């Protein structure tokens, strides 16, 4: 009798443990085909103006997707840690919107796309209103300067905010942080110039250092997809169920991502892919399909604007397959 039950249980358990809807199967298959389609693409090159980034294995390629009902799908090198770089700008802007309010961010930093490279100095000089986008270096450093707190409390707030989104404790990658700190002259010049225009709201050295630290936070593709999931779900985290942001501020954030998430090629991206997104020179790109899913792809080789080549192609393919274009 016992062995008959054992046999029935043995037969049933694997079936129920692996039970998948046809949608599950489709998403897994779509991620796998995106990976196999683009894994041989060797176009582009690692960022090297931060020396530590040049040393990252260029072949790494990971894709992760989280649905608004909290399911996590992934394929490839999704446990590999890399530096978040400019993708951090999304989460610090999210904190500034919540902490300072949407009007203050628009007035004191600015929200218009510059249409210029991420480390542009001309963008500041040409813009009479000194409206500097929070998703490029100038605006991101100004956004950091706008946050409340001294060096310690501000960093604690930023780190815990990121951890809430990731539902994990994220480390700072010390080698990347040191490497960028040693080669940070251009960012220092940008922050100093903003200060001269009264568009920087605190100590330059301290806020530059906090900004550099935030860019050196280590994430995996899976962490990034989980961090981005609340932005696809009206600010509520689909895994922890915590409401992290107001719906209004999610709208503001997605608007800025749509117009400025991929540096000076943001318009091309919107035209082609149609998803709010943000890239970083570490090789990651996140994108949001509102009400449907978040996606993060990591592969270090970048195009001339600083966007991961494989990540752009993979997201384009997956968004098309899932019919996610917001326009
Ligand atoms: N930490 C990098 C910098 O400030 C971020 C650049 C990026 O990912 O766009 O140059």
py3Dmol code that shows the C-alpha trace and the ligand (Angstrom):
import py3Dmol

protein = """\
ATOM      1  CA  UNK A   1       0.000   0.000   0.000  1.00  0.00           C
ATOM      2  CA  UNK A   2       2.771   2.398   1.066  1.00  0.00           C
ATOM      3  CA  UNK A   3       4.788   1.759  -2.087  1.00  0.00           C
ATOM      4  CA  UNK A   4       1.721   2.366  -4.285  1.00  0.00           C
ATOM      5  CA  UNK A   5       1.259   5.831  -2.710  1.00  0.00           C
ATOM      6  CA  UNK A   6       4.947   6.472  -3.038  1.00  0.00           C
ATOM      7  CA  UNK A   7       4.735   5.660  -6.729  1.00  0.00           C
ATOM      8  CA  UNK A   8       1.748   7.998  -7.211  1.00  0.00           C
ATOM      9  CA  UNK A   9       3.487  10.837  -5.338  1.00  0.00           C
ATOM     10  CA  UNK A  10       6.716  10.304  -7.283  1.00  0.00           C
ATOM     11  CA  UNK A  11       4.805  10.527 -10.541  1.00  0.00           C
ATOM     12  CA  UNK A  12       2.805  13.607  -9.513  1.00  0.00           C
ATOM     13  CA  UNK A  13       5.459  15.801  -7.910  1.00  0.00           C
ATOM     14  CA  UNK A  14       7.617  16.506 -10.968  1.00  0.00           C
ATOM     15  CA  UNK A  15       4.532  17.264 -13.037  1.00  0.00           C
ATOM     16  CA  UNK A  16       3.127  19.827 -10.597  1.00  0.00           C
ATOM     17  CA  UNK A  17       6.557  21.312  -9.781  1.00  0.00           C
ATOM     18  CA  UNK A  18       7.231  21.935 -13.459  1.00  0.00           C
ATOM     19  CA  UNK A  19       3.701  22.928 -14.368  1.00  0.00           C
ATOM     20  CA  UNK A  20       3.860  25.860 -16.749  1.00  0.00           C
ATOM     21  CA  UNK A  21       1.239  27.777 -18.603  1.00  0.00           C
ATOM     22  CA  UNK A  22       1.718  28.160 -22.349  1.00  0.00           C
ATOM     23  CA  UNK A  23       2.687  31.811 -21.663  1.00  0.00           C
ATOM     24  CA  UNK A  24       5.540  30.637 -19.399  1.00  0.00           C
ATOM     25  CA  UNK A  25       6.819  28.348 -22.104  1.00  0.00           C
ATOM     26  CA  UNK A  26       6.643  31.112 -24.701  1.00  0.00           C
ATOM     27  CA  UNK A  27       8.616  33.622 -22.628  1.00  0.00           C
ATOM     28  CA  UNK A  28      11.350  31.092 -21.833  1.00  0.00           C
ATOM     29  CA  UNK A  29      11.580  30.178 -25.507  1.00  0.00           C
ATOM     30  CA  UNK A  30      11.643  33.822 -26.605  1.00  0.00           C
ATOM     31  CA  UNK A  31      14.504  34.659 -24.210  1.00  0.00           C
ATOM     32  CA  UNK A  32      16.428  31.594 -25.385  1.00  0.00           C
ATOM     33  CA  UNK A  33      16.015  32.491 -29.054  1.00  0.00           C
ATOM     34  CA  UNK A  34      17.048  36.116 -28.443  1.00  0.00           C
ATOM     35  CA  UNK A  35      20.176  34.774 -26.759  1.00  0.00           C
ATOM     36  CA  UNK A  36      21.042  32.370 -29.548  1.00  0.00           C
ATOM     37  CA  UNK A  37      20.289  34.950 -32.270  1.00  0.00           C
ATOM     38  CA  UNK A  38      22.708  37.567 -30.898  1.00  0.00           C
ATOM     39  CA  UNK A  39      25.332  35.663 -28.914  1.00  0.00           C
ATOM     40  CA  UNK A  40      27.675  35.574 -31.930  1.00  0.00           C
ATOM     41  CA  UNK A  41      27.357  39.322 -32.514  1.00  0.00           C
ATOM     42  CA  UNK A  42      30.738  40.817 -31.678  1.00  0.00           C
ATOM     43  CA  UNK A  43      29.954  44.376 -32.745  1.00  0.00           C
ATOM     44  CA  UNK A  44      31.097  47.202 -30.476  1.00  0.00           C
ATOM     45  CA  UNK A  45      33.595  47.343 -27.617  1.00  0.00           C
ATOM     46  CA  UNK A  46      33.683  47.481 -23.826  1.00  0.00           C
ATOM     47  CA  UNK A  47      33.842  50.973 -22.311  1.00  0.00           C
ATOM     48  CA  UNK A  48      37.459  51.735 -21.500  1.00  0.00           C
ATOM     49  CA  UNK A  49      37.467  55.320 -20.215  1.00  0.00           C
ATOM     50  CA  UNK A  50      36.889  53.683 -16.822  1.00  0.00           C
ATOM     51  CA  UNK A  51      39.780  51.165 -16.937  1.00  0.00           C
ATOM     52  CA  UNK A  52      38.018  48.504 -14.819  1.00  0.00           C
ATOM     53  CA  UNK A  53      35.215  48.222 -17.392  1.00  0.00           C
ATOM     54  CA  UNK A  54      37.654  47.270 -20.154  1.00  0.00           C
ATOM     55  CA  UNK A  55      38.600  44.163 -18.162  1.00  0.00           C
ATOM     56  CA  UNK A  56      35.093  42.663 -18.047  1.00  0.00           C
ATOM     57  CA  UNK A  57      34.622  39.546 -20.230  1.00  0.00           C
ATOM     58  CA  UNK A  58      33.034  40.873 -23.438  1.00  0.00           C
ATOM     59  CA  UNK A  59      31.267  37.586 -24.174  1.00  0.00           C
ATOM     60  CA  UNK A  60      28.981  37.706 -21.129  1.00  0.00           C
ATOM     61  CA  UNK A  61      25.328  37.814 -22.138  1.00  0.00           C
ATOM     62  CA  UNK A  62      22.362  37.489 -19.780  1.00  0.00           C
ATOM     63  CA  UNK A  63      18.658  38.236 -20.188  1.00  0.00           C
ATOM     64  CA  UNK A  64      16.071  38.488 -17.378  1.00  0.00           C
ATOM     65  CA  UNK A  65      12.398  39.395 -17.463  1.00  0.00           C
ATOM     66  CA  UNK A  66       9.923  39.907 -14.584  1.00  0.00           C
ATOM     67  CA  UNK A  67       6.179  40.023 -15.173  1.00  0.00           C
ATOM     68  CA  UNK A  68       3.846  42.271 -13.226  1.00  0.00           C
ATOM     69  CA  UNK A  69       2.520  39.187 -11.454  1.00  0.00           C
ATOM     70  CA  UNK A  70       6.026  38.566 -10.122  1.00  0.00           C
ATOM     71  CA  UNK A  71       7.284  35.707 -12.298  1.00  0.00           C
ATOM     72  CA  UNK A  72      11.002  35.790 -13.052  1.00  0.00           C
ATOM     73  CA  UNK A  73      12.366  34.389 -16.325  1.00  0.00           C
ATOM     74  CA  UNK A  74      16.021  34.347 -17.279  1.00  0.00           C
ATOM     75  CA  UNK A  75      18.532  32.995 -19.753  1.00  0.00           C
ATOM     76  CA  UNK A  76      22.333  33.077 -20.024  1.00  0.00           C
ATOM     77  CA  UNK A  77      24.743  34.865 -17.671  1.00  0.00           C
ATOM     78  CA  UNK A  78      22.111  36.271 -15.347  1.00  0.00           C
ATOM     79  CA  UNK A  79      24.019  35.696 -12.104  1.00  0.00           C
ATOM     80  CA  UNK A  80      27.123  37.575 -13.279  1.00  0.00           C
ATOM     81  CA  UNK A  81      27.691  40.778 -11.291  1.00  0.00           C
ATOM     82  CA  UNK A  82      28.593  43.973 -13.160  1.00  0.00           C
ATOM     83  CA  UNK A  83      28.465  47.693 -12.385  1.00  0.00           C
ATOM     84  CA  UNK A  84      25.074  49.342 -12.757  1.00  0.00           C
ATOM     85  CA  UNK A  85      26.624  52.601 -14.091  1.00  0.00           C
ATOM     86  CA  UNK A  86      24.085  54.959 -15.639  1.00  0.00           C
ATOM     87  CA  UNK A  87      21.133  52.686 -14.972  1.00  0.00           C
ATOM     88  CA  UNK A  88      21.519  53.886 -11.370  1.00  0.00           C
ATOM     89  CA  UNK A  89      20.336  57.305 -12.560  1.00  0.00           C
ATOM     90  CA  UNK A  90      16.801  55.942 -12.890  1.00  0.00           C
ATOM     91  CA  UNK A  91      16.650  54.855  -9.269  1.00  0.00           C
ATOM     92  CA  UNK A  92      18.219  58.009  -7.850  1.00  0.00           C
ATOM     93  CA  UNK A  93      15.809  60.086  -9.919  1.00  0.00           C
ATOM     94  CA  UNK A  94      12.986  57.933  -8.519  1.00  0.00           C
ATOM     95  CA  UNK A  95      14.169  58.751  -4.994  1.00  0.00           C
ATOM     96  CA  UNK A  96      14.451  62.465  -5.785  1.00  0.00           C
ATOM     97  CA  UNK A  97      10.910  62.504  -7.213  1.00  0.00           C
ATOM     98  CA  UNK A  98       9.558  60.863  -4.072  1.00  0.00           C
ATOM     99  CA  UNK A  99      11.654  62.902  -1.650  1.00  0.00           C
ATOM    100  CA  UNK A 100      11.695  66.357  -3.265  1.00  0.00           C
ATOM    101  CA  UNK A 101       8.590  66.231  -5.464  1.00  0.00           C
ATOM    102  CA  UNK A 102       8.192  66.240  -9.237  1.00  0.00           C
ATOM    103  CA  UNK A 103       8.026  70.045  -9.554  1.00  0.00           C
ATOM    104  CA  UNK A 104      11.248  70.601  -7.624  1.00  0.00           C
ATOM    105  CA  UNK A 105      13.113  68.057  -9.775  1.00  0.00           C
ATOM    106  CA  UNK A 106      11.835  69.674 -12.986  1.00  0.00           C
ATOM    107  CA  UNK A 107      12.678  73.167 -11.784  1.00  0.00           C
ATOM    108  CA  UNK A 108      16.038  72.575 -10.085  1.00  0.00           C
ATOM    109  CA  UNK A 109      17.494  69.882 -12.343  1.00  0.00           C
ATOM    110  CA  UNK A 110      15.382  69.812 -15.505  1.00  0.00           C
ATOM    111  CA  UNK A 111      13.806  66.969 -17.424  1.00  0.00           C
ATOM    112  CA  UNK A 112      14.352  67.779 -21.080  1.00  0.00           C
ATOM    113  CA  UNK A 113      16.469  65.476 -23.215  1.00  0.00           C
ATOM    114  CA  UNK A 114      19.787  67.047 -24.170  1.00  0.00           C
ATOM    115  CA  UNK A 115      20.169  64.922 -27.304  1.00  0.00           C
ATOM    116  CA  UNK A 116      23.893  64.951 -26.527  1.00  0.00           C
ATOM    117  CA  UNK A 117      26.377  62.393 -25.225  1.00  0.00           C
ATOM    118  CA  UNK A 118      26.119  61.347 -21.568  1.00  0.00           C
ATOM    119  CA  UNK A 119      29.158  63.358 -20.459  1.00  0.00           C
ATOM    120  CA  UNK A 120      28.494  66.461 -22.545  1.00  0.00           C
ATOM    121  CA  UNK A 121      29.688  69.824 -21.269  1.00  0.00           C
ATOM    122  CA  UNK A 122      28.355  71.719 -24.287  1.00  0.00           C
ATOM    123  CA  UNK A 123      24.833  70.557 -23.371  1.00  0.00           C
ATOM    124  CA  UNK A 124      25.076  72.673 -20.211  1.00  0.00           C
ATOM    125  CA  UNK A 125      26.520  75.714 -21.935  1.00  0.00           C
ATOM    126  CA  UNK A 126      24.086  75.714 -24.853  1.00  0.00           C
ATOM    127  CA  UNK A 127      21.000  75.450 -22.686  1.00  0.00           C
ATOM    128  CA  UNK A 128      20.138  78.915 -21.384  1.00  0.00           C
ATOM    129  CA  UNK A 129      17.748  77.547 -18.752  1.00  0.00           C
ATOM    130  CA  UNK A 130      20.511  75.101 -17.665  1.00  0.00           C
ATOM    131  CA  UNK A 131      17.873  72.392 -17.754  1.00  0.00           C
ATOM    132  CA  UNK A 132      19.939  69.253 -17.498  1.00  0.00           C
ATOM    133  CA  UNK A 133      18.480  65.806 -17.847  1.00  0.00           C
ATOM    134  CA  UNK A 134      18.750  63.546 -14.747  1.00  0.00           C
ATOM    135  CA  UNK A 135      19.640  60.542 -16.925  1.00  0.00           C
ATOM    136  CA  UNK A 136      22.941  61.992 -18.177  1.00  0.00           C
ATOM    137  CA  UNK A 137      25.953  62.689 -15.982  1.00  0.00           C
ATOM    138  CA  UNK A 138      25.340  66.393 -15.346  1.00  0.00           C
ATOM    139  CA  UNK A 139      21.720  65.958 -14.322  1.00  0.00           C
ATOM    140  CA  UNK A 140      22.431  62.797 -12.358  1.00  0.00           C
ATOM    141  CA  UNK A 141      25.086  64.504 -10.244  1.00  0.00           C
ATOM    142  CA  UNK A 142      22.768  67.480  -9.699  1.00  0.00           C
ATOM    143  CA  UNK A 143      19.997  65.053  -8.698  1.00  0.00           C
ATOM    144  CA  UNK A 144      22.326  63.477  -6.137  1.00  0.00           C
ATOM    145  CA  UNK A 145      23.161  66.950  -4.808  1.00  0.00           C
ATOM    146  CA  UNK A 146      19.445  67.651  -4.370  1.00  0.00           C
ATOM    147  CA  UNK A 147      18.810  64.719  -2.033  1.00  0.00           C
ATOM    148  CA  UNK A 148      18.565  65.339   1.714  1.00  0.00           C
ATOM    149  CA  UNK A 149      21.260  64.345   4.166  1.00  0.00           C
ATOM    150  CA  UNK A 150      24.961  64.465   4.891  1.00  0.00           C
ATOM    151  CA  UNK A 151      27.451  62.111   3.263  1.00  0.00           C
ATOM    152  CA  UNK A 152      26.580  59.188   5.542  1.00  0.00           C
ATOM    153  CA  UNK A 153      22.811  59.547   5.768  1.00  0.00           C
ATOM    154  CA  UNK A 154      22.420  60.321   2.085  1.00  0.00           C
ATOM    155  CA  UNK A 155      24.374  57.219   1.101  1.00  0.00           C
ATOM    156  CA  UNK A 156      22.424  55.077   3.565  1.00  0.00           C
ATOM    157  CA  UNK A 157      19.163  56.323   2.044  1.00  0.00           C
ATOM    158  CA  UNK A 158      20.336  55.735  -1.540  1.00  0.00           C
ATOM    159  CA  UNK A 159      21.678  52.241  -0.760  1.00  0.00           C
ATOM    160  CA  UNK A 160      18.575  51.160   1.122  1.00  0.00           C
ATOM    161  CA  UNK A 161      16.357  52.564  -1.641  1.00  0.00           C
ATOM    162  CA  UNK A 162      18.200  50.480  -4.260  1.00  0.00           C
ATOM    163  CA  UNK A 163      18.019  47.420  -2.006  1.00  0.00           C
ATOM    164  CA  UNK A 164      14.236  47.814  -1.675  1.00  0.00           C
ATOM    165  CA  UNK A 165      13.909  47.711  -5.449  1.00  0.00           C
ATOM    166  CA  UNK A 166      16.307  44.769  -5.791  1.00  0.00           C
ATOM    167  CA  UNK A 167      14.792  42.902  -2.827  1.00  0.00           C
ATOM    168  CA  UNK A 168      18.432  42.125  -2.005  1.00  0.00           C
ATOM    169  CA  UNK A 169      21.472  43.796  -0.460  1.00  0.00           C
ATOM    170  CA  UNK A 170      23.555  45.084  -3.361  1.00  0.00           C
ATOM    171  CA  UNK A 171      27.334  45.511  -2.975  1.00  0.00           C
ATOM    172  CA  UNK A 172      29.558  48.321  -4.267  1.00  0.00           C
ATOM    173  CA  UNK A 173      32.186  46.892  -6.658  1.00  0.00           C
ATOM    174  CA  UNK A 174      35.275  48.348  -5.101  1.00  0.00           C
ATOM    175  CA  UNK A 175      37.585  47.874  -8.112  1.00  0.00           C
ATOM    176  CA  UNK A 176      35.165  49.797 -10.335  1.00  0.00           C
ATOM    177  CA  UNK A 177      34.666  52.510  -7.720  1.00  0.00           C
ATOM    178  CA  UNK A 178      38.446  53.007  -7.329  1.00  0.00           C
ATOM    179  CA  UNK A 179      39.002  52.945 -11.077  1.00  0.00           C
ATOM    180  CA  UNK A 180      36.342  55.577 -11.774  1.00  0.00           C
ATOM    181  CA  UNK A 181      37.452  57.713  -8.824  1.00  0.00           C
ATOM    182  CA  UNK A 182      40.972  57.835 -10.267  1.00  0.00           C
ATOM    183  CA  UNK A 183      39.736  58.912 -13.715  1.00  0.00           C
ATOM    184  CA  UNK A 184      36.856  61.207 -12.761  1.00  0.00           C
ATOM    185  CA  UNK A 185      38.178  64.555 -13.973  1.00  0.00           C
ATOM    186  CA  UNK A 186      35.488  65.152 -16.576  1.00  0.00           C
ATOM    187  CA  UNK A 187      32.647  64.531 -14.124  1.00  0.00           C
ATOM    188  CA  UNK A 188      34.372  66.858 -11.651  1.00  0.00           C
ATOM    189  CA  UNK A 189      34.509  69.544 -14.348  1.00  0.00           C
ATOM    190  CA  UNK A 190      30.808  69.060 -15.145  1.00  0.00           C
ATOM    191  CA  UNK A 191      29.751  69.291 -11.492  1.00  0.00           C
ATOM    192  CA  UNK A 192      31.935  72.351 -10.955  1.00  0.00           C
ATOM    193  CA  UNK A 193      30.423  74.051 -14.020  1.00  0.00           C
ATOM    194  CA  UNK A 194      26.909  73.372 -12.743  1.00  0.00           C
ATOM    195  CA  UNK A 195      27.893  74.874  -9.401  1.00  0.00           C
ATOM    196  CA  UNK A 196      29.059  78.003 -11.229  1.00  0.00           C
ATOM    197  CA  UNK A 197      25.567  78.221 -12.779  1.00  0.00           C
ATOM    198  CA  UNK A 198      23.913  77.707  -9.360  1.00  0.00           C
ATOM    199  CA  UNK A 199      22.559  74.398 -10.610  1.00  0.00           C
ATOM    200  CA  UNK A 200      24.332  72.203  -8.050  1.00  0.00           C
ATOM    201  CA  UNK A 201      22.951  71.946  -4.533  1.00  0.00           C
ATOM    202  CA  UNK A 202      25.730  70.927  -2.191  1.00  0.00           C
ATOM    203  CA  UNK A 203      29.386  70.096  -1.890  1.00  0.00           C
ATOM    204  CA  UNK A 204      30.849  69.111  -5.267  1.00  0.00           C
ATOM    205  CA  UNK A 205      33.454  66.596  -4.055  1.00  0.00           C
ATOM    206  CA  UNK A 206      31.053  64.825  -1.719  1.00  0.00           C
ATOM    207  CA  UNK A 207      28.222  64.507  -4.245  1.00  0.00           C
ATOM    208  CA  UNK A 208      30.599  63.469  -7.012  1.00  0.00           C
ATOM    209  CA  UNK A 209      31.884  60.716  -4.739  1.00  0.00           C
ATOM    210  CA  UNK A 210      28.341  59.552  -3.885  1.00  0.00           C
ATOM    211  CA  UNK A 211      27.449  59.563  -7.574  1.00  0.00           C
ATOM    212  CA  UNK A 212      30.556  57.489  -8.383  1.00  0.00           C
ATOM    213  CA  UNK A 213      29.618  55.040  -5.634  1.00  0.00           C
ATOM    214  CA  UNK A 214      26.078  54.673  -6.957  1.00  0.00           C
ATOM    215  CA  UNK A 215      27.453  53.930 -10.455  1.00  0.00           C
ATOM    216  CA  UNK A 216      29.712  51.218  -8.963  1.00  0.00           C
ATOM    217  CA  UNK A 217      26.882  49.266  -7.358  1.00  0.00           C
ATOM    218  CA  UNK A 218      27.108  45.643  -8.459  1.00  0.00           C
ATOM    219  CA  UNK A 219      24.028  44.027  -9.960  1.00  0.00           C
ATOM    220  CA  UNK A 220      23.164  40.942 -11.972  1.00  0.00           C
ATOM    221  CA  UNK A 221      20.784  41.011 -14.932  1.00  0.00           C
ATOM    222  CA  UNK A 222      18.271  39.273 -12.677  1.00  0.00           C
ATOM    223  CA  UNK A 223      18.683  41.937  -9.949  1.00  0.00           C
ATOM    224  CA  UNK A 224      18.124  44.661 -12.534  1.00  0.00           C
ATOM    225  CA  UNK A 225      14.963  43.099 -13.934  1.00  0.00           C
ATOM    226  CA  UNK A 226      13.626  42.752 -10.370  1.00  0.00           C
ATOM    227  CA  UNK A 227      14.598  46.374  -9.576  1.00  0.00           C
ATOM    228  CA  UNK A 228      12.777  47.593 -12.672  1.00  0.00           C
ATOM    229  CA  UNK A 229       9.619  45.568 -12.087  1.00  0.00           C
ATOM    230  CA  UNK A 230       7.884  48.221  -9.891  1.00  0.00           C
ATOM    231  CA  UNK A 231       8.185  50.664 -12.806  1.00  0.00           C
ATOM    232  CA  UNK A 232       6.074  48.290 -14.913  1.00  0.00           C
ATOM    233  CA  UNK A 233       3.556  47.925 -12.099  1.00  0.00           C
ATOM    234  CA  UNK A 234       2.534  51.499 -11.128  1.00  0.00           C
ATOM    235  CA  UNK A 235       5.207  51.700  -8.435  1.00  0.00           C
ATOM    236  CA  UNK A 236       4.191  48.542  -6.573  1.00  0.00           C
ATOM    237  CA  UNK A 237       6.832  45.840  -6.351  1.00  0.00           C
ATOM    238  CA  UNK A 238       5.307  42.672  -7.813  1.00  0.00           C
ATOM    239  CA  UNK A 239       7.570  40.473  -5.665  1.00  0.00           C
ATOM    240  CA  UNK A 240       7.470  42.208  -2.260  1.00  0.00           C
ATOM    241  CA  UNK A 241       4.076  43.876  -2.804  1.00  0.00           C
ATOM    242  CA  UNK A 242       5.442  47.146  -1.376  1.00  0.00           C
ATOM    243  CA  UNK A 243       4.277  50.393  -2.983  1.00  0.00           C
ATOM    244  CA  UNK A 244       7.684  52.024  -3.544  1.00  0.00           C
ATOM    245  CA  UNK A 245       6.615  55.033  -5.601  1.00  0.00           C
ATOM    246  CA  UNK A 246       3.465  56.960  -6.376  1.00  0.00           C
ATOM    247  CA  UNK A 247       1.801  56.214  -9.710  1.00  0.00           C
ATOM    248  CA  UNK A 248       2.316  59.861 -10.724  1.00  0.00           C
ATOM    249  CA  UNK A 249       6.045  59.654 -10.159  1.00  0.00           C
ATOM    250  CA  UNK A 250       6.285  56.423 -12.148  1.00  0.00           C
ATOM    251  CA  UNK A 251       4.687  58.315 -15.045  1.00  0.00           C
ATOM    252  CA  UNK A 252       7.261  61.110 -14.721  1.00  0.00           C
ATOM    253  CA  UNK A 253      10.113  58.628 -14.560  1.00  0.00           C
ATOM    254  CA  UNK A 254       8.969  56.631 -17.582  1.00  0.00           C
ATOM    255  CA  UNK A 255       8.564  59.854 -19.549  1.00  0.00           C
ATOM    256  CA  UNK A 256      12.186  60.817 -18.919  1.00  0.00           C
ATOM    257  CA  UNK A 257      13.348  57.273 -19.717  1.00  0.00           C
ATOM    258  CA  UNK A 258      11.423  57.424 -23.013  1.00  0.00           C
ATOM    259  CA  UNK A 259      13.036  60.657 -24.108  1.00  0.00           C
ATOM    260  CA  UNK A 260      16.546  60.257 -22.705  1.00  0.00           C
ATOM    261  CA  UNK A 261      17.237  56.659 -21.667  1.00  0.00           C
ATOM    262  CA  UNK A 262      19.658  55.754 -24.464  1.00  0.00           C
ATOM    263  CA  UNK A 263      21.783  58.892 -24.611  1.00  0.00           C
ATOM    264  CA  UNK A 264      21.763  60.647 -27.977  1.00  0.00           C
ATOM    265  CA  UNK A 265      20.101  57.678 -29.681  1.00  0.00           C
ATOM    266  CA  UNK A 266      16.989  57.783 -27.461  1.00  0.00           C
ATOM    267  CA  UNK A 267      14.831  58.931 -30.370  1.00  0.00           C
ATOM    268  CA  UNK A 268      15.986  56.069 -32.579  1.00  0.00           C
ATOM    269  CA  UNK A 269      15.231  53.634 -29.765  1.00  0.00           C
ATOM    270  CA  UNK A 270      11.717  55.020 -29.206  1.00  0.00           C
ATOM    271  CA  UNK A 271      11.069  54.915 -32.937  1.00  0.00           C
ATOM    272  CA  UNK A 272      12.258  51.342 -33.280  1.00  0.00           C
ATOM    273  CA  UNK A 273      11.490  49.596 -29.985  1.00  0.00           C
ATOM    274  CA  UNK A 274       9.007  51.870 -28.254  1.00  0.00           C
ATOM    275  CA  UNK A 275       9.788  51.098 -24.614  1.00  0.00           C
ATOM    276  CA  UNK A 276      11.001  53.419 -21.835  1.00  0.00           C
ATOM    277  CA  UNK A 277      14.546  52.214 -21.133  1.00  0.00           C
ATOM    278  CA  UNK A 278      17.926  53.106 -19.679  1.00  0.00           C
ATOM    279  CA  UNK A 279      21.380  51.926 -20.561  1.00  0.00           C
ATOM    280  CA  UNK A 280      24.680  52.044 -18.718  1.00  0.00           C
ATOM    281  CA  UNK A 281      28.278  51.845 -19.896  1.00  0.00           C
ATOM    282  CA  UNK A 282      28.728  48.697 -17.799  1.00  0.00           C
ATOM    283  CA  UNK A 283      26.771  46.907 -20.558  1.00  0.00           C
ATOM    284  CA  UNK A 284      23.311  46.745 -19.003  1.00  0.00           C
ATOM    285  CA  UNK A 285      20.014  48.008 -20.392  1.00  0.00           C
ATOM    286  CA  UNK A 286      16.668  47.977 -18.581  1.00  0.00           C
ATOM    287  CA  UNK A 287      13.310  48.482 -20.300  1.00  0.00           C
ATOM    288  CA  UNK A 288       9.742  48.742 -19.084  1.00  0.00           C
ATOM    289  CA  UNK A 289       6.567  47.428 -20.694  1.00  0.00           C
ATOM    290  CA  UNK A 290       3.990  49.178 -18.474  1.00  0.00           C
ATOM    291  CA  UNK A 291       1.421  46.770 -17.047  1.00  0.00           C
ATOM    292  CA  UNK A 292       3.267  43.799 -18.543  1.00  0.00           C
ATOM    293  CA  UNK A 293       6.900  43.267 -17.607  1.00  0.00           C
ATOM    294  CA  UNK A 294      10.361  44.647 -16.952  1.00  0.00           C
ATOM    295  CA  UNK A 295      13.412  43.364 -18.769  1.00  0.00           C
ATOM    296  CA  UNK A 296      17.162  43.671 -18.185  1.00  0.00           C
ATOM    297  CA  UNK A 297      19.918  42.534 -20.514  1.00  0.00           C
ATOM    298  CA  UNK A 298      23.641  42.569 -19.875  1.00  0.00           C
ATOM    299  CA  UNK A 299      26.426  42.269 -22.451  1.00  0.00           C
ATOM    300  CA  UNK A 300      29.478  44.570 -22.269  1.00  0.00           C
ATOM    301  CA  UNK A 301      30.179  45.558 -25.879  1.00  0.00           C
ATOM    302  CA  UNK A 302      28.816  49.069 -26.552  1.00  0.00           C
ATOM    303  CA  UNK A 303      27.966  51.077 -29.647  1.00  0.00           C
ATOM    304  CA  UNK A 304      29.466  54.540 -30.130  1.00  0.00           C
ATOM    305  CA  UNK A 305      26.745  56.188 -27.992  1.00  0.00           C
ATOM    306  CA  UNK A 306      27.472  53.864 -25.027  1.00  0.00           C
ATOM    307  CA  UNK A 307      24.594  51.389 -25.370  1.00  0.00           C
ATOM    308  CA  UNK A 308      25.141  47.613 -25.230  1.00  0.00           C
ATOM    309  CA  UNK A 309      24.797  46.272 -28.767  1.00  0.00           C
ATOM    310  CA  UNK A 310      23.465  42.830 -27.874  1.00  0.00           C
ATOM    311  CA  UNK A 311      21.163  44.204 -25.163  1.00  0.00           C
ATOM    312  CA  UNK A 312      19.511  46.582 -27.629  1.00  0.00           C
ATOM    313  CA  UNK A 313      18.992  43.788 -30.154  1.00  0.00           C
ATOM    314  CA  UNK A 314      17.717  41.303 -27.579  1.00  0.00           C
ATOM    315  CA  UNK A 315      15.216  43.768 -26.084  1.00  0.00           C
ATOM    316  CA  UNK A 316      14.045  44.811 -29.539  1.00  0.00           C
ATOM    317  CA  UNK A 317      13.443  41.160 -30.457  1.00  0.00           C
ATOM    318  CA  UNK A 318      11.694  40.254 -27.186  1.00  0.00           C
ATOM    319  CA  UNK A 319       9.515  43.397 -27.165  1.00  0.00           C
ATOM    320  CA  UNK A 320       8.445  42.642 -30.715  1.00  0.00           C
ATOM    321  CA  UNK A 321       7.631  39.007 -29.908  1.00  0.00           C
ATOM    322  CA  UNK A 322       5.606  40.049 -26.851  1.00  0.00           C
ATOM    323  CA  UNK A 323       3.891  42.933 -28.632  1.00  0.00           C
ATOM    324  CA  UNK A 324       5.118  45.391 -26.009  1.00  0.00           C
ATOM    325  CA  UNK A 325       5.710  48.644 -27.948  1.00  0.00           C
ATOM    326  CA  UNK A 326       3.893  51.337 -25.926  1.00  0.00           C
ATOM    327  CA  UNK A 327       3.196  53.465 -28.951  1.00  0.00           C
TER     328      UNK A 327
END
"""
ligand_1 = """\
10
LIG
N 29.814 56.317 -14.106
C 29.750 56.642 -15.501
C 30.170 58.064 -15.717
O 29.907 58.902 -14.910
C 28.356 56.394 -15.968
C 28.219 56.615 -17.439
C 27.117 55.837 -18.074
O 26.863 54.670 -17.751
O 26.511 56.433 -18.972
O 30.789 58.381 -16.709
"""
view = py3Dmol.view(width=600, height=400)
view.addModel(protein, "pdb")
view.setStyle({"model": 0}, {"cartoon": {"style": "trace"}})
view.addModel(ligand_1, "xyz")
view.setStyle({"model": 1}, {"stick": {}})
view.zoomTo()
view.show()
